[in-house]
């Protein structure tokens, strides 16, 4: 199977109007990315922010967190206008502003700007994923039947990445009883935790690390153990190139039905499109 040629939905990409110095966020304008999508047969892509105040904004715009958050969501809406192929999620800020203000901004982002879901990046927010502020955001998402993508990539020897550990996400989802959640990067080294909850997941970034360390057969086994029926293809483009996924996906032995599940059908269910 040639993963470059098959039809795909990408559940995690970054589209930006500028390069962010000192980060892995690259310049990837909507116009440029639409060309990349065509080349790689990506039918639709979920465009996510990262809960960092200066994601779209520049430092020269000042330090008013509420204004920066609004600016980030306005940029997400601007990206959404380029093409129906781009499904843009809303940004939040639970660190710089009060949770009630984030919820107010989410109302605007979802109902006025028509953004389609919420991205939560606990590590960038500097809070644990079972934090009561995230609980409130999750209740908002549940009440509005919105898909939520949560960054989860704890890494060995990087203690500050542990705030996004799947064990906290398990606590969160058990409390909120929400199932319309996609765990990005498959929970990193703690991927086994995902078996305790009903959620979607992707192997962006993390899959490559496991492939290097364990080989494609073991990675395939790990994905099967968590559940092919809830695995969504995601790239984290432009931080990671598509060809880096094909290197191991093309070697794997998923059936054609399983490939259809992973490449777009599961994402259609998660996104309800
Ligand atoms: Zn990302």
py3Dmol code that shows the C-alpha trace and the ligand (Angstrom):
import py3Dmol

protein = """\
ATOM      1  CA  UNK A   1       0.000   0.000   0.000  1.00  0.00           C
ATOM      2  CA  UNK A   2       1.287   3.428  -0.944  1.00  0.00           C
ATOM      3  CA  UNK A   3       0.217   5.782   1.829  1.00  0.00           C
ATOM      4  CA  UNK A   4       1.113   8.815  -0.254  1.00  0.00           C
ATOM      5  CA  UNK A   5      -1.538   7.905  -2.825  1.00  0.00           C
ATOM      6  CA  UNK A   6      -4.407   6.801  -0.600  1.00  0.00           C
ATOM      7  CA  UNK A   7      -7.152   9.195   0.397  1.00  0.00           C
ATOM      8  CA  UNK A   8      -6.514  10.662   3.855  1.00  0.00           C
ATOM      9  CA  UNK A   9      -7.893  13.020   6.442  1.00  0.00           C
ATOM     10  CA  UNK A  10      -5.153  14.582   8.530  1.00  0.00           C
ATOM     11  CA  UNK A  11      -6.369  15.205  12.096  1.00  0.00           C
ATOM     12  CA  UNK A  12      -3.521  17.454  13.240  1.00  0.00           C
ATOM     13  CA  UNK A  13      -1.749  20.136  11.188  1.00  0.00           C
ATOM     14  CA  UNK A  14      -0.423  23.634  11.819  1.00  0.00           C
ATOM     15  CA  UNK A  15      -1.186  26.353   9.316  1.00  0.00           C
ATOM     16  CA  UNK A  16       0.553  29.625  10.056  1.00  0.00           C
ATOM     17  CA  UNK A  17       1.147  33.032   8.548  1.00  0.00           C
ATOM     18  CA  UNK A  18       4.679  33.305   9.910  1.00  0.00           C
ATOM     19  CA  UNK A  19       7.558  31.269  11.278  1.00  0.00           C
ATOM     20  CA  UNK A  20       7.894  31.214  15.069  1.00  0.00           C
ATOM     21  CA  UNK A  21      11.527  31.802  16.007  1.00  0.00           C
ATOM     22  CA  UNK A  22      12.829  29.375  18.637  1.00  0.00           C
ATOM     23  CA  UNK A  23      10.098  26.752  18.127  1.00  0.00           C
ATOM     24  CA  UNK A  24       9.294  23.896  15.763  1.00  0.00           C
ATOM     25  CA  UNK A  25       6.388  25.893  14.305  1.00  0.00           C
ATOM     26  CA  UNK A  26       7.213  26.519  10.660  1.00  0.00           C
ATOM     27  CA  UNK A  27       5.788  28.923   8.113  1.00  0.00           C
ATOM     28  CA  UNK A  28       2.912  27.095   6.399  1.00  0.00           C
ATOM     29  CA  UNK A  29       0.471  29.484   4.772  1.00  0.00           C
ATOM     30  CA  UNK A  30      -3.001  28.252   3.784  1.00  0.00           C
ATOM     31  CA  UNK A  31      -2.119  28.639   0.086  1.00  0.00           C
ATOM     32  CA  UNK A  32       1.076  26.598   0.450  1.00  0.00           C
ATOM     33  CA  UNK A  33      -0.604  23.921   2.537  1.00  0.00           C
ATOM     34  CA  UNK A  34      -3.477  23.434   0.064  1.00  0.00           C
ATOM     35  CA  UNK A  35      -0.814  22.507  -2.518  1.00  0.00           C
ATOM     36  CA  UNK A  36       0.773  20.040  -0.076  1.00  0.00           C
ATOM     37  CA  UNK A  37      -2.648  18.494   0.594  1.00  0.00           C
ATOM     38  CA  UNK A  38      -3.169  17.928  -3.114  1.00  0.00           C
ATOM     39  CA  UNK A  39       0.247  16.314  -3.529  1.00  0.00           C
ATOM     40  CA  UNK A  40      -0.392  13.909  -0.620  1.00  0.00           C
ATOM     41  CA  UNK A  41      -4.091  13.221  -1.261  1.00  0.00           C
ATOM     42  CA  UNK A  42      -5.219  14.835   1.994  1.00  0.00           C
ATOM     43  CA  UNK A  43      -8.944  15.450   1.512  1.00  0.00           C
ATOM     44  CA  UNK A  44      -9.408  17.453   4.690  1.00  0.00           C
ATOM     45  CA  UNK A  45      -7.153  18.591   7.530  1.00  0.00           C
ATOM     46  CA  UNK A  46      -7.778  19.668  11.110  1.00  0.00           C
ATOM     47  CA  UNK A  47      -5.885  22.913  11.752  1.00  0.00           C
ATOM     48  CA  UNK A  48      -4.954  23.269  15.426  1.00  0.00           C
ATOM     49  CA  UNK A  49      -3.420  26.075  17.501  1.00  0.00           C
ATOM     50  CA  UNK A  50      -1.191  25.325  20.509  1.00  0.00           C
ATOM     51  CA  UNK A  51      -2.482  27.363  23.483  1.00  0.00           C
ATOM     52  CA  UNK A  52       0.541  29.638  23.276  1.00  0.00           C
ATOM     53  CA  UNK A  53      -0.304  33.384  23.303  1.00  0.00           C
ATOM     54  CA  UNK A  54       2.163  34.278  20.536  1.00  0.00           C
ATOM     55  CA  UNK A  55       1.232  31.428  18.190  1.00  0.00           C
ATOM     56  CA  UNK A  56      -0.191  33.660  15.465  1.00  0.00           C
ATOM     57  CA  UNK A  57       0.541  36.954  17.200  1.00  0.00           C
ATOM     58  CA  UNK A  58       3.894  38.705  17.497  1.00  0.00           C
ATOM     59  CA  UNK A  59       5.498  39.749  20.776  1.00  0.00           C
ATOM     60  CA  UNK A  60       5.303  43.332  19.540  1.00  0.00           C
ATOM     61  CA  UNK A  61       1.516  43.088  19.916  1.00  0.00           C
ATOM     62  CA  UNK A  62       1.911  43.333  23.681  1.00  0.00           C
ATOM     63  CA  UNK A  63       0.959  41.138  26.616  1.00  0.00           C
ATOM     64  CA  UNK A  64      -2.808  41.427  26.881  1.00  0.00           C
ATOM     65  CA  UNK A  65      -3.605  37.697  27.038  1.00  0.00           C
ATOM     66  CA  UNK A  66      -7.289  38.104  26.216  1.00  0.00           C
ATOM     67  CA  UNK A  67      -6.515  40.146  23.092  1.00  0.00           C
ATOM     68  CA  UNK A  68      -3.827  37.672  22.036  1.00  0.00           C
ATOM     69  CA  UNK A  69      -6.258  34.769  22.420  1.00  0.00           C
ATOM     70  CA  UNK A  70      -8.866  36.594  20.347  1.00  0.00           C
ATOM     71  CA  UNK A  71      -6.217  37.323  17.716  1.00  0.00           C
ATOM     72  CA  UNK A  72      -5.242  33.628  17.562  1.00  0.00           C
ATOM     73  CA  UNK A  73      -8.861  32.605  17.058  1.00  0.00           C
ATOM     74  CA  UNK A  74      -9.402  35.317  14.445  1.00  0.00           C
ATOM     75  CA  UNK A  75      -6.420  33.880  12.541  1.00  0.00           C
ATOM     76  CA  UNK A  76      -7.888  30.373  12.817  1.00  0.00           C
ATOM     77  CA  UNK A  77     -11.138  31.731  11.321  1.00  0.00           C
ATOM     78  CA  UNK A  78      -9.150  33.456   8.560  1.00  0.00           C
ATOM     79  CA  UNK A  79      -7.524  30.109   7.690  1.00  0.00           C
ATOM     80  CA  UNK A  80     -10.939  28.389   7.663  1.00  0.00           C
ATOM     81  CA  UNK A  81     -12.131  30.883   5.026  1.00  0.00           C
ATOM     82  CA  UNK A  82      -9.503  29.700   2.531  1.00  0.00           C
ATOM     83  CA  UNK A  83     -11.087  26.331   1.919  1.00  0.00           C
ATOM     84  CA  UNK A  84     -13.742  23.940   3.186  1.00  0.00           C
ATOM     85  CA  UNK A  85     -10.930  21.392   3.318  1.00  0.00           C
ATOM     86  CA  UNK A  86      -9.487  23.135   6.385  1.00  0.00           C
ATOM     87  CA  UNK A  87     -11.325  22.353   9.643  1.00  0.00           C
ATOM     88  CA  UNK A  88     -10.092  24.915  12.155  1.00  0.00           C
ATOM     89  CA  UNK A  89     -10.127  24.419  15.923  1.00  0.00           C
ATOM     90  CA  UNK A  90     -10.267  27.121  18.600  1.00  0.00           C
ATOM     91  CA  UNK A  91      -7.463  28.131  20.925  1.00  0.00           C
ATOM     92  CA  UNK A  92      -7.731  28.556  24.721  1.00  0.00           C
ATOM     93  CA  UNK A  93      -5.682  30.254  27.420  1.00  0.00           C
ATOM     94  CA  UNK A  94      -6.092  29.045  30.998  1.00  0.00           C
ATOM     95  CA  UNK A  95      -2.786  30.428  32.197  1.00  0.00           C
ATOM     96  CA  UNK A  96      -2.953  34.104  31.255  1.00  0.00           C
ATOM     97  CA  UNK A  97      -6.682  34.733  31.758  1.00  0.00           C
ATOM     98  CA  UNK A  98      -9.490  33.517  33.980  1.00  0.00           C
ATOM     99  CA  UNK A  99     -11.391  30.425  32.936  1.00  0.00           C
ATOM    100  CA  UNK A 100     -14.671  32.360  32.655  1.00  0.00           C
ATOM    101  CA  UNK A 101     -13.014  34.645  30.084  1.00  0.00           C
ATOM    102  CA  UNK A 102     -11.673  31.676  28.138  1.00  0.00           C
ATOM    103  CA  UNK A 103     -15.199  30.232  28.088  1.00  0.00           C
ATOM    104  CA  UNK A 104     -16.552  33.584  26.900  1.00  0.00           C
ATOM    105  CA  UNK A 105     -13.985  33.616  24.099  1.00  0.00           C
ATOM    106  CA  UNK A 106     -14.860  30.019  23.232  1.00  0.00           C
ATOM    107  CA  UNK A 107     -18.507  31.083  22.838  1.00  0.00           C
ATOM    108  CA  UNK A 108     -17.363  33.692  20.306  1.00  0.00           C
ATOM    109  CA  UNK A 109     -14.927  31.333  18.569  1.00  0.00           C
ATOM    110  CA  UNK A 110     -17.497  28.569  18.126  1.00  0.00           C
ATOM    111  CA  UNK A 111     -20.731  30.488  17.588  1.00  0.00           C
ATOM    112  CA  UNK A 112     -19.533  33.652  15.812  1.00  0.00           C
ATOM    113  CA  UNK A 113     -16.294  32.567  14.112  1.00  0.00           C
ATOM    114  CA  UNK A 114     -17.661  29.054  13.442  1.00  0.00           C
ATOM    115  CA  UNK A 115     -14.529  27.220  14.549  1.00  0.00           C
ATOM    116  CA  UNK A 116     -15.207  23.493  14.739  1.00  0.00           C
ATOM    117  CA  UNK A 117     -13.537  22.159  17.874  1.00  0.00           C
ATOM    118  CA  UNK A 118     -11.071  22.887  20.685  1.00  0.00           C
ATOM    119  CA  UNK A 119      -7.361  22.164  21.046  1.00  0.00           C
ATOM    120  CA  UNK A 120      -5.943  21.650  24.554  1.00  0.00           C
ATOM    121  CA  UNK A 121      -2.186  21.661  25.102  1.00  0.00           C
ATOM    122  CA  UNK A 122      -1.671  21.184  28.885  1.00  0.00           C
ATOM    123  CA  UNK A 123       2.112  21.327  28.615  1.00  0.00           C
ATOM    124  CA  UNK A 124       2.083  24.742  26.884  1.00  0.00           C
ATOM    125  CA  UNK A 125      -0.415  25.962  29.496  1.00  0.00           C
ATOM    126  CA  UNK A 126       1.803  24.757  32.326  1.00  0.00           C
ATOM    127  CA  UNK A 127      -1.089  22.915  33.981  1.00  0.00           C
ATOM    128  CA  UNK A 128      -1.956  19.258  34.456  1.00  0.00           C
ATOM    129  CA  UNK A 129      -4.647  17.810  32.256  1.00  0.00           C
ATOM    130  CA  UNK A 130      -6.869  16.977  35.257  1.00  0.00           C
ATOM    131  CA  UNK A 131      -6.854  20.667  36.286  1.00  0.00           C
ATOM    132  CA  UNK A 132     -10.314  22.001  37.145  1.00  0.00           C
ATOM    133  CA  UNK A 133      -9.978  24.722  34.493  1.00  0.00           C
ATOM    134  CA  UNK A 134      -9.594  22.069  31.812  1.00  0.00           C
ATOM    135  CA  UNK A 135     -12.584  20.245  33.333  1.00  0.00           C
ATOM    136  CA  UNK A 136     -14.664  23.380  32.696  1.00  0.00           C
ATOM    137  CA  UNK A 137     -13.485  23.613  29.090  1.00  0.00           C
ATOM    138  CA  UNK A 138     -14.392  19.956  28.620  1.00  0.00           C
ATOM    139  CA  UNK A 139     -17.905  20.544  29.975  1.00  0.00           C
ATOM    140  CA  UNK A 140     -18.259  23.426  27.497  1.00  0.00           C
ATOM    141  CA  UNK A 141     -17.167  21.112  24.658  1.00  0.00           C
ATOM    142  CA  UNK A 142     -19.554  18.407  25.789  1.00  0.00           C
ATOM    143  CA  UNK A 143     -22.500  20.814  26.061  1.00  0.00           C
ATOM    144  CA  UNK A 144     -21.785  22.047  22.526  1.00  0.00           C
ATOM    145  CA  UNK A 145     -20.988  18.575  21.130  1.00  0.00           C
ATOM    146  CA  UNK A 146     -17.526  19.693  20.004  1.00  0.00           C
ATOM    147  CA  UNK A 147     -14.541  17.489  19.165  1.00  0.00           C
ATOM    148  CA  UNK A 148     -11.509  18.115  21.384  1.00  0.00           C
ATOM    149  CA  UNK A 149      -7.872  17.350  20.577  1.00  0.00           C
ATOM    150  CA  UNK A 150      -5.555  17.009  23.578  1.00  0.00           C
ATOM    151  CA  UNK A 151      -1.772  17.055  23.266  1.00  0.00           C
ATOM    152  CA  UNK A 152      -0.261  14.150  25.210  1.00  0.00           C
ATOM    153  CA  UNK A 153       3.411  13.422  24.786  1.00  0.00           C
ATOM    154  CA  UNK A 154       5.238  12.808  28.078  1.00  0.00           C
ATOM    155  CA  UNK A 155       8.846  11.990  27.317  1.00  0.00           C
ATOM    156  CA  UNK A 156      11.538  10.283  29.356  1.00  0.00           C
ATOM    157  CA  UNK A 157      13.933  12.762  31.001  1.00  0.00           C
ATOM    158  CA  UNK A 158      11.652  15.723  30.224  1.00  0.00           C
ATOM    159  CA  UNK A 159       9.775  16.163  33.454  1.00  0.00           C
ATOM    160  CA  UNK A 160       7.834  19.250  32.433  1.00  0.00           C
ATOM    161  CA  UNK A 161       6.161  17.243  29.642  1.00  0.00           C
ATOM    162  CA  UNK A 162       4.446  15.068  32.275  1.00  0.00           C
ATOM    163  CA  UNK A 163       1.562  17.544  32.725  1.00  0.00           C
ATOM    164  CA  UNK A 164       0.180  16.094  29.504  1.00  0.00           C
ATOM    165  CA  UNK A 165       0.439  12.479  30.751  1.00  0.00           C
ATOM    166  CA  UNK A 166      -2.420  10.222  29.705  1.00  0.00           C
ATOM    167  CA  UNK A 167      -3.002   9.283  33.356  1.00  0.00           C
ATOM    168  CA  UNK A 168      -4.333  12.823  33.919  1.00  0.00           C
ATOM    169  CA  UNK A 169      -6.411  12.590  30.739  1.00  0.00           C
ATOM    170  CA  UNK A 170      -7.884   9.311  32.018  1.00  0.00           C
ATOM    171  CA  UNK A 171      -8.920  11.130  35.232  1.00  0.00           C
ATOM    172  CA  UNK A 172     -10.319  14.018  33.195  1.00  0.00           C
ATOM    173  CA  UNK A 173     -12.396  11.865  30.861  1.00  0.00           C
ATOM    174  CA  UNK A 174     -13.668   9.639  33.644  1.00  0.00           C
ATOM    175  CA  UNK A 175     -14.879  12.745  35.447  1.00  0.00           C
ATOM    176  CA  UNK A 176     -16.384  14.585  32.481  1.00  0.00           C
ATOM    177  CA  UNK A 177     -17.602  11.401  30.770  1.00  0.00           C
ATOM    178  CA  UNK A 178     -16.694  12.719  27.383  1.00  0.00           C
ATOM    179  CA  UNK A 179     -15.769  10.448  24.489  1.00  0.00           C
ATOM    180  CA  UNK A 180     -15.351  12.944  21.641  1.00  0.00           C
ATOM    181  CA  UNK A 181     -11.675  13.413  22.368  1.00  0.00           C
ATOM    182  CA  UNK A 182      -8.600  12.666  20.290  1.00  0.00           C
ATOM    183  CA  UNK A 183      -5.319  12.119  22.135  1.00  0.00           C
ATOM    184  CA  UNK A 184      -2.462  13.436  20.027  1.00  0.00           C
ATOM    185  CA  UNK A 185       0.893  11.638  19.909  1.00  0.00           C
ATOM    186  CA  UNK A 186      -0.803   8.528  21.459  1.00  0.00           C
ATOM    187  CA  UNK A 187       0.153   9.551  24.989  1.00  0.00           C
ATOM    188  CA  UNK A 188       3.866   9.114  24.268  1.00  0.00           C
ATOM    189  CA  UNK A 189       5.596   6.470  26.348  1.00  0.00           C
ATOM    190  CA  UNK A 190       2.436   5.940  28.442  1.00  0.00           C
ATOM    191  CA  UNK A 191       0.287   4.826  25.493  1.00  0.00           C
ATOM    192  CA  UNK A 192      -1.066   1.842  27.458  1.00  0.00           C
ATOM    193  CA  UNK A 193      -3.152   4.235  29.574  1.00  0.00           C
ATOM    194  CA  UNK A 194      -5.329   4.893  26.507  1.00  0.00           C
ATOM    195  CA  UNK A 195      -6.779   1.406  26.855  1.00  0.00           C
ATOM    196  CA  UNK A 196      -8.567   2.540  30.010  1.00  0.00           C
ATOM    197  CA  UNK A 197     -10.742   5.113  28.260  1.00  0.00           C
ATOM    198  CA  UNK A 198     -12.920   5.506  25.182  1.00  0.00           C
ATOM    199  CA  UNK A 199     -11.166   8.060  23.006  1.00  0.00           C
ATOM    200  CA  UNK A 200      -9.601   8.536  19.595  1.00  0.00           C
ATOM    201  CA  UNK A 201      -5.828   8.723  19.238  1.00  0.00           C
ATOM    202  CA  UNK A 202      -3.086   9.413  16.689  1.00  0.00           C
ATOM    203  CA  UNK A 203       0.552   8.413  16.369  1.00  0.00           C
ATOM    204  CA  UNK A 204       1.924  11.709  15.063  1.00  0.00           C
ATOM    205  CA  UNK A 205       5.552  12.251  16.119  1.00  0.00           C
ATOM    206  CA  UNK A 206       5.470   9.430  18.712  1.00  0.00           C
ATOM    207  CA  UNK A 207       5.036   6.702  16.053  1.00  0.00           C
ATOM    208  CA  UNK A 208       8.357   7.603  14.519  1.00  0.00           C
ATOM    209  CA  UNK A 209      10.142   7.343  17.875  1.00  0.00           C
ATOM    210  CA  UNK A 210       8.603   3.928  18.535  1.00  0.00           C
ATOM    211  CA  UNK A 211       9.463   2.800  15.017  1.00  0.00           C
ATOM    212  CA  UNK A 212      13.133   3.721  15.548  1.00  0.00           C
ATOM    213  CA  UNK A 213      13.227   2.088  18.954  1.00  0.00           C
ATOM    214  CA  UNK A 214      11.077  -1.006  18.420  1.00  0.00           C
ATOM    215  CA  UNK A 215      10.539  -1.512  14.669  1.00  0.00           C
ATOM    216  CA  UNK A 216       7.383  -1.318  12.576  1.00  0.00           C
ATOM    217  CA  UNK A 217       5.993  -4.704  13.621  1.00  0.00           C
ATOM    218  CA  UNK A 218       5.985  -3.778  17.314  1.00  0.00           C
ATOM    219  CA  UNK A 219       4.494  -0.372  16.517  1.00  0.00           C
ATOM    220  CA  UNK A 220       1.746  -2.075  14.530  1.00  0.00           C
ATOM    221  CA  UNK A 221       1.057  -4.331  17.524  1.00  0.00           C
ATOM    222  CA  UNK A 222       0.872  -1.324  19.883  1.00  0.00           C
ATOM    223  CA  UNK A 223      -1.643   0.423  17.579  1.00  0.00           C
ATOM    224  CA  UNK A 224      -3.728  -2.768  17.372  1.00  0.00           C
ATOM    225  CA  UNK A 225      -3.671  -3.123  21.172  1.00  0.00           C
ATOM    226  CA  UNK A 226      -5.013   0.387  21.683  1.00  0.00           C
ATOM    227  CA  UNK A 227      -7.491  -0.114  18.817  1.00  0.00           C
ATOM    228  CA  UNK A 228      -7.303   0.360  15.048  1.00  0.00           C
ATOM    229  CA  UNK A 229     -10.996   1.363  15.167  1.00  0.00           C
ATOM    230  CA  UNK A 230     -10.062   4.565  17.031  1.00  0.00           C
ATOM    231  CA  UNK A 231      -6.749   5.458  15.413  1.00  0.00           C
ATOM    232  CA  UNK A 232      -6.738   8.580  13.180  1.00  0.00           C
ATOM    233  CA  UNK A 233      -3.966   9.486  10.754  1.00  0.00           C
ATOM    234  CA  UNK A 234      -2.326  12.757  11.843  1.00  0.00           C
ATOM    235  CA  UNK A 235       0.955  14.319  10.767  1.00  0.00           C
ATOM    236  CA  UNK A 236       1.593  17.454  12.839  1.00  0.00           C
ATOM    237  CA  UNK A 237       2.675  19.007   9.511  1.00  0.00           C
ATOM    238  CA  UNK A 238       4.662  21.269   9.010  1.00  0.00           C
ATOM    239  CA  UNK A 239       6.580  20.207  12.139  1.00  0.00           C
ATOM    240  CA  UNK A 240       6.855  16.721  10.572  1.00  0.00           C
ATOM    241  CA  UNK A 241       6.928  15.939   6.838  1.00  0.00           C
ATOM    242  CA  UNK A 242       4.472  13.426   5.335  1.00  0.00           C
ATOM    243  CA  UNK A 243       7.239  11.318   3.785  1.00  0.00           C
ATOM    244  CA  UNK A 244       8.495  10.474   7.295  1.00  0.00           C
ATOM    245  CA  UNK A 245       5.205   8.659   7.969  1.00  0.00           C
ATOM    246  CA  UNK A 246       5.252   6.720   4.713  1.00  0.00           C
ATOM    247  CA  UNK A 247       8.655   5.289   5.645  1.00  0.00           C
ATOM    248  CA  UNK A 248       7.056   3.036   8.239  1.00  0.00           C
ATOM    249  CA  UNK A 249       3.363   3.006   7.283  1.00  0.00           C
ATOM    250  CA  UNK A 250       4.197   1.492   3.874  1.00  0.00           C
ATOM    251  CA  UNK A 251       5.900  -1.431   5.637  1.00  0.00           C
ATOM    252  CA  UNK A 252       2.984  -2.245   7.925  1.00  0.00           C
ATOM    253  CA  UNK A 253       0.507  -5.040   7.397  1.00  0.00           C
ATOM    254  CA  UNK A 254      -2.838  -3.423   8.058  1.00  0.00           C
ATOM    255  CA  UNK A 255      -5.704  -4.820   5.946  1.00  0.00           C
ATOM    256  CA  UNK A 256      -7.353  -2.521   3.423  1.00  0.00           C
ATOM    257  CA  UNK A 257     -10.338  -2.085   5.784  1.00  0.00           C
ATOM    258  CA  UNK A 258      -7.988  -1.144   8.621  1.00  0.00           C
ATOM    259  CA  UNK A 259      -6.153   1.333   6.390  1.00  0.00           C
ATOM    260  CA  UNK A 260      -9.483   2.920   5.466  1.00  0.00           C
ATOM    261  CA  UNK A 261     -10.288   3.190   9.183  1.00  0.00           C
ATOM    262  CA  UNK A 262      -6.991   4.862  10.027  1.00  0.00           C
ATOM    263  CA  UNK A 263      -6.618   7.009   6.921  1.00  0.00           C
ATOM    264  CA  UNK A 264     -10.031   8.718   7.016  1.00  0.00           C
ATOM    265  CA  UNK A 265     -13.073   6.807   8.322  1.00  0.00           C
ATOM    266  CA  UNK A 266     -12.263   7.156  12.030  1.00  0.00           C
ATOM    267  CA  UNK A 267     -11.599  10.869  11.588  1.00  0.00           C
ATOM    268  CA  UNK A 268     -14.972  11.254   9.853  1.00  0.00           C
ATOM    269  CA  UNK A 269     -16.640   9.727  12.911  1.00  0.00           C
ATOM    270  CA  UNK A 270     -14.647  11.821  15.394  1.00  0.00           C
ATOM    271  CA  UNK A 271     -15.349  15.019  13.441  1.00  0.00           C
ATOM    272  CA  UNK A 272     -18.918  13.975  12.465  1.00  0.00           C
ATOM    273  CA  UNK A 273     -18.402  14.940   8.819  1.00  0.00           C
TER     274      UNK A 273
END
"""
ligand_1 = """\
1
ZN
Zn 1.075 19.897 16.820
"""
view = py3Dmol.view(width=600, height=400)
view.addModel(protein, "pdb")
view.setStyle({"model": 0}, {"cartoon": {"style": "trace"}})
view.addModel(ligand_1, "xyz")
view.setStyle({"model": 1}, {"stick": {}})
view.zoomTo()
view.show()
